[in-house]
């Protein structure tokens, strides 16, 4: 809060008077010289437009000297010229806000004038026209007294403005009362609904507990059956593994036997080749030129049929071993 200057009449220091988001007109500033006063719901009067009442979110618009003060007004329709706007907060307190400031700028002091249609205020002057409660000037002061009709009109205008403020305050109170009644009815309805839900919830809890117990028992029985099935499958798998292991060992032994037989066949083949080569060499050495070859000179025949059968058996055995290994692994 800033230091409070010494003022003898209500004065408003304008910090911001401009359009805000959502189509609102926003007034921000500080009041001075309003100690002990009571503010009504602020009204913004713009020439050529109907008066605007402040939204309730900044209520109660407390009249505290030097404290930040804000009021916002909903503007309906296209934006208008705010150059001649007047802010009224009480029947006898109204200030002309001057031109809109757009953003927060250097503060401008506005002295209050009576909130009547003919009242106006300037930046540095006191209110024009006497207050509705001010005494009439004395003839001894050297000035002519105002005509009685003007005094009556000012008093009438002040009374009308006070009545309008009172009506607006009454409407606000009625609106707040209706909102409180609606909130009370909603709370009662919510309470009754909660009680109904609580009763239904109790029954639902019992039913849910019974259903949960039944589901747990069913799940337990199903888990036991599944465990028995798994044990059976495990025993079967172990037996199958033992059988495959035995078949694999037999296949390995058969493979080793076939390999030994193959080595023996290769040794016999090599021996037969050597014998053939030796026989051919001896035959060539014992032949005379021009002598035809007889049956005794022919090389010994090799039993290729036997060897072919042996190789085919070996090949089939290898295929069997490979298929068994693939089936196991």
C-alpha positions in Angstrom: 0.0 0.0 0.0 1.3 3.4 -1.0 1.5 6.4 1.5 -1.9 8.0 1.8 -1.9 11.7 0.7 -3.8 14.3 2.7 -7.0 15.0 0.8 -10.3 16.6 2.0 -12.6 15.1 -0.6 -12.9 11.6 -2.1 -10.2 11.2 -4.8 -9.5 8.3 -7.1 -6.0 7.7 -8.5 -6.5 6.0 -11.9 -3.8 3.4 -12.8 -5.6 1.7 -15.6 -8.8 2.4 -17.5 -9.0 0.2 -20.6 -10.5 -2.7 -22.4 -9.6 -6.1 -21.0 -10.0 -9.7 -22.3 -13.4 -11.1 -22.8 -15.1 -7.8 -23.8 -14.7 -6.2 -20.4 -13.9 -2.7 -19.3 -11.4 -2.7 -16.4 -10.8 0.2 -13.9 -7.8 -0.1 -11.6 -6.5 2.4 -9.1 -6.7 3.7 -5.5 -9.1 5.7 -3.4 -8.2 8.5 -0.9 -10.3 10.4 1.5 -13.0 7.6 1.7 -12.3 6.5 5.3 -15.6 5.6 7.0 -17.5 5.7 3.7 -19.6 2.8 2.2 -19.4 1.9 -1.5 -22.3 0.4 -3.4 -21.9 -1.8 -6.5 -19.8 0.4 -8.9 -21.5 1.7 -12.0 -19.8 2.8 -15.2 -21.8 5.4 -17.1 -20.8 6.0 -20.7 -22.4 8.7 -22.8 -24.8 7.1 -25.3 -24.9 3.7 -23.5 -26.9 2.3 -20.7 -25.1 2.2 -17.3 -22.9 -0.9 -16.6 -22.9 -2.7 -13.3 -19.6 -4.1 -12.1 -19.1 -7.9 -12.1 -19.3 -9.5 -8.7 -15.9 -11.2 -8.7 -14.2 -8.2 -7.2 -16.8 -7.6 -4.5 -17.0 -5.9 -1.9 -15.0 -3.0 -3.5 -13.8 -1.9 0.0 -13.2 1.8 0.4 -9.7 1.6 1.9 -7.4 4.6 1.6 -4.4 3.9 -0.6 -5.3 0.2 -1.2 -5.4 -1.3 -4.7 -9.0 -1.2 -6.0 -10.4 -2.9 -9.1 -13.8 -3.1 -10.8 -14.6 -4.8 -14.1 -17.7 -4.2 -16.3 -19.2 -6.5 -18.9 -19.7 -4.8 -22.2 -22.4 -6.1 -24.4 -22.0 -5.5 -28.1 -19.5 -3.6 -30.1 -17.0 -1.5 -28.3 -17.8 2.2 -27.9 -16.0 5.4 -27.1 -15.1 5.5 -23.4 -13.8 9.1 -23.4 -16.7 10.5 -21.3 -17.0 7.6 -18.9 -17.9 8.2 -15.3 -17.4 5.8 -12.3 -20.0 6.0 -9.6 -19.5 4.1 -6.3 -22.0 5.9 -4.0 -24.9 8.4 -4.3 -22.5 11.3 -3.7 -19.2 9.9 -5.1 -18.5 9.8 -8.8 -15.4 10.5 -10.9 -14.8 11.1 -14.5 -12.2 8.7 -15.7 -10.9 10.6 -18.7 -9.6 8.9 -21.8 -8.8 5.2 -21.6 -5.2 4.5 -20.7 -4.8 1.2 -22.6 -2.1 -0.1 -20.3 -0.9 0.8 -16.8 0.7 4.2 -17.1 1.4 7.3 -15.0 -1.3 7.6 -12.3 -4.0 10.3 -12.8 -5.9 11.8 -9.8 -9.6 12.3 -10.2 -11.6 14.1 -7.5 -15.1 12.9 -6.8 -18.3 14.8 -7.5 -21.8 14.0 -6.4 -23.1 11.1 -8.5 -26.0 13.0 -10.2 -26.6 13.3 -14.0 -25.5 16.9 -13.9 -22.4 16.3 -11.8 -18.9 16.3 -13.3 -15.2 16.2 -12.1 -11.9 17.4 -13.4 -8.3 16.2 -12.8 -7.5 18.8 -10.1 -10.7 20.6 -9.2 -13.3 19.9 -6.5 -16.8 18.8 -7.4 -19.0 21.2 -9.3 -22.3 22.1 -7.6 -23.1 21.8 -3.9 -23.6 18.5 -2.2 -27.1 17.4 -1.5 -26.3 17.8 2.2 -24.3 21.0 2.0 -25.9 24.1 3.6 -27.2 26.9 1.4 -24.9 29.9 1.1 -25.6 32.8 3.4 -26.5 36.2 2.1 -23.8 37.6 4.3 -21.1 35.8 2.2 -21.6 38.2 -0.6 -22.9 35.7 -3.1 -26.4 35.2 -4.4 -28.1 32.0 -3.2 -29.0 29.4 -5.8 -32.6 29.4 -7.0 -34.8 27.1 -4.8 -35.7 25.1 -7.9 -32.1 24.1 -8.6 -31.6 22.9 -5.0 -34.8 20.8 -5.2 -33.8 19.3 -8.5 -30.3 18.4 -7.2 -31.9 16.9 -4.1 -34.4 15.0 -6.2 -31.6 13.7 -8.5 -29.5 12.7 -5.6 -32.5 10.9 -4.0 -33.2 9.1 -7.4 -29.6 8.1 -7.7 -29.6 6.8 -4.1 -32.8 4.9 -4.8 -31.3 3.4 -7.9 -28.2 2.3 -5.9 -30.5 0.8 -3.2 -32.5 -1.0 -5.9 -29.3 -2.4 -7.4 -28.0 -3.5 -4.0 -31.4 -5.1 -3.4 -31.3 -6.9 -6.7 -27.7 -8.1 -5.9 -29.0 -9.3 -2.5 -31.9 -11.1 -4.1 -29.6 -12.7 -6.6 -27.2 -13.8 -3.9 -30.1 -15.1 -1.8 -31.5 -17.1 -4.8 -28.0 -18.5 -5.4 -27.7 -19.5 -1.8 -31.1 -21.2 -2.0 -30.1 -23.0 -5.1 -26.8 -24.1 -3.5 -28.8 -25.2 -0.4 -31.2 -27.2 -2.6 -28.3 -28.7 -4.5 -26.6 -29.6 -1.3 -29.7 -31.3 0.1 -30.2 -33.2 -3.2 -26.5 -34.2 -3.2 -26.9 -35.4 0.5 -30.0 -37.4 -0.3 -28.3 -38.9 -3.4 -25.2 -39.7 -1.3 -27.4 -41.4 1.3 -29.1 -43.5 -1.4 -25.8 -44.3 -2.9 -24.5 -45.3 0.6 -27.4 -47.7 1.1 -27.1 -49.1 -2.3 -23.3 -49.3 -1.8 -23.8 -51.4 1.3 -25.9 -53.9 -0.6 -23.4 -53.8 -3.5 -20.5 -54.4 -1.1 -22.2 -57.6 0.3 -23.0 -58.8 -3.2 -19.6 -58.0 -4.4 -17.9 -59.8 -1.5 -20.0 -62.9 -2.2 -19.1 -62.7 -5.9 -15.5 -62.1 -5.1 -15.4 -65.2 -2.8 -17.0 -67.3 -5.4 -14.6 -66.1 -8.1 -11.6 -66.7 -5.8 -12.8 -70.3 -5.2 -13.4 -70.9 -8.9 -10.0 -69.4 -9.8 -8.3 -71.6 -7.1 -9.9 -74.8 -8.4 -9.0 -73.8 -12.0 -5.4 -73.2 -10.8 -5.2 -76.6 -9.2 -6.5 -78.3 -12.3 -4.0 -76.3 -14.4 -1.2 -77.4 -12.0 -2.2 -81.0 -12.3 -2.3 -80.7 -16.1 1.1 -79.2 -16.1 2.5 -81.9 -13.9 1.1 -84.5 -16.3 2.5 -82.8 -19.3 5.9 -82.5 -17.5 6.0 -86.2 -16.8 5.0 -87.0 -20.4 7.7 -84.6 -21.7 10.3 -86.2 -19.4 9.4 -89.6 -20.7 9.5 -88.4 -24.3 12.9 -86.8 -23.6 14.2 -90.1 -22.2 13.0 -92.0 -25.2 14.5 -89.5 -27.6 17.7 -89.6 -25.7 17.9 -93.3 -26.0 17.1 -93.1 -29.7 19.8 -90.5 -30.1 22.3 -92.7 -28.3 21.4 -95.6 -30.5 21.6 -93.5 -33.6 25.0 -92.2 -32.5 26.2 -95.8 -32.0 24.8 -96.8 -35.4 26.5 -93.8 -36.9 29.8 -94.7 -35.4 29.4 -98.3 -36.7 28.6 -97.0 -40.2 31.6 -94.7 -40.0 33.8 -97.7 -39.1 32.3 -99.7 -41.8 32.8 -96.9 -44.3 36.5 -96.7 -43.2 36.8 -100.4 -43.7 35.2 -100.2 -47.1 37.5 -97.4 -48.1 40.5 -99.5 -46.9 39.2 -102.4 -49.0 38.7 -100.1 -52.0 42.3 -98.7 -51.6 43.6 -102.2 -51.3 41.7 -103.4 -54.4 43.1 -100.4 -56.3 46.6 -101.2 -55.3 46.1 -104.9 -56.2 44.7 -103.8 -59.6 47.6 -101.5 -60.2 50.1 -104.2 -59.3 48.3 -106.7 -61.5 48.3 -104.3 -64.4 52.0 -103.6 -63.9 52.9 -107.3 -63.8 50.7 -107.9 -66.8 52.4 -105.2 -68.8 55.8 -106.6 -67.8 55.0 -110.2 -68.7 53.4 -109.5 -72.1 55.3 -110.1 -75.3 54.9 -107.8 -78.3 52.0 -108.8 -80.6 50.6 -111.2 -78.1 46.9 -110.8 -77.5 45.6 -110.5 -74.0 43.8 -113.5 -72.6 41.3 -113.9 -69.7 44.1 -114.5 -67.3 45.6 -111.1 -68.1 42.5 -109.2 -67.2 42.5 -107.2 -64.0 40.5 -108.6 -61.2 36.9 -107.3 -61.1 35.8 -105.2 -58.1 32.5 -105.9 -56.5 31.0 -102.5 -57.0 27.4 -103.7 -56.4 28.3 -104.5 -52.8 30.0 -101.2 -52.3 27.0 -99.3 -53.8 24.6 -101.0 -51.3 27.0 -100.1 -48.5 27.1 -96.4 -49.5 23.3 -96.2 -49.8 22.9 -97.8 -46.4 25.3 -95.3 -45.0 23.5 -92.3 -46.6 20.1 -93.5 -45.2 21.6 -93.9 -41.7 22.9 -90.3 -41.9 19.5 -89.0 -42.9 17.9 -90.9 -39.9 20.4 -89.4 -37.5 19.9 -85.9 -38.8 16.1 -86.2 -38.5 16.3 -87.5 -35.0 18.6 -84.6 -33.9 16.3 -82.0 -35.5 13.3 -83.6 -33.7 15.1 -83.5 -30.3 16.5 -80.0 -30.6 
